[in-house]
Amino acid sequence: MKQNIITIDGPAASGKGTLARRLADHLNYCYRDTGKIYRLIGLQAYQKGLTPEDNPDAVAKLAQDLAENFDLSMMDNPELKSDHIGQMASRSGAFPVVRSAILDLQRHLALHPPYGCGVVLDGRDCGTVICPDAPHKFFITADVKTRAKRRFEELKQADPSVDYDLILADMKQRDERDFARTTAPLRPADGAITIDTSAMDGDQAYQAVLDKL
Ligand code: C5P
């Protein structure tokens, strides 16, 4: 049976998360954020004082343990949201041993939704690696300065002292790692529809995806 899976990949702060959640609600699909799994690994590595570049095997062991003991409620941890843990996630996910340790878990989440009539899968390699046969694949992007500005506006709400230049530098660094890694680099999947949201607001981006379904 062909699964109802929509993959939404793209760089940080491209707006794909908001869009994917909205789409899942609209279609009565289950929303799955694969970035949270990498963030869980990044958080655990951070808590254990591991430097991913020095200890990829130890981080892979954490990833393996996570896959074996995974519980959806783990994804609700508010500590996962910080930019620092995003960086730890990206540094950990640069290693093939880490990525392969959680591949089956991610496929399982995509193929066995506990509710809804399908899954919207959000991440970096959902259409290229996790579910390359998904019937609908999207690559949502925007230029790096627009994405940094969006993240800046979001973070400013909680902390007025946030620095735009630091956010931009952080985003460029994460992009460089995500696009350049040798395993599962960030790129549009074969057959994916690319939508550049640089000149769009959230509603326009959402409509652009709906128009292509
Ligand atoms: O999407 P989010 O910012 O939460 O992802 C955090 C990091 O996890 C990304 O920068 C990326 O390096 C990694 N990631 C990945 N593959 C995915 C999802 C996230 O490599 N499918």
Boltz pocket constraint, residues with backbone or C-beta under 6 A from the ligand:
constraints:
  - pocket:
      binder: B
      contacts: [[A, 12], [A, 34], [A, 35], [A, 36], [A, 38], [A, 39], [A, 85], [A, 86], [A, 89], [A, 90], [A, 91], [A, 93], [A, 122], [A, 123], [A, 124], [A, 125], [A, 126], [A, 174], [A, 178], [A, 184]]
      max_distance: 6.0
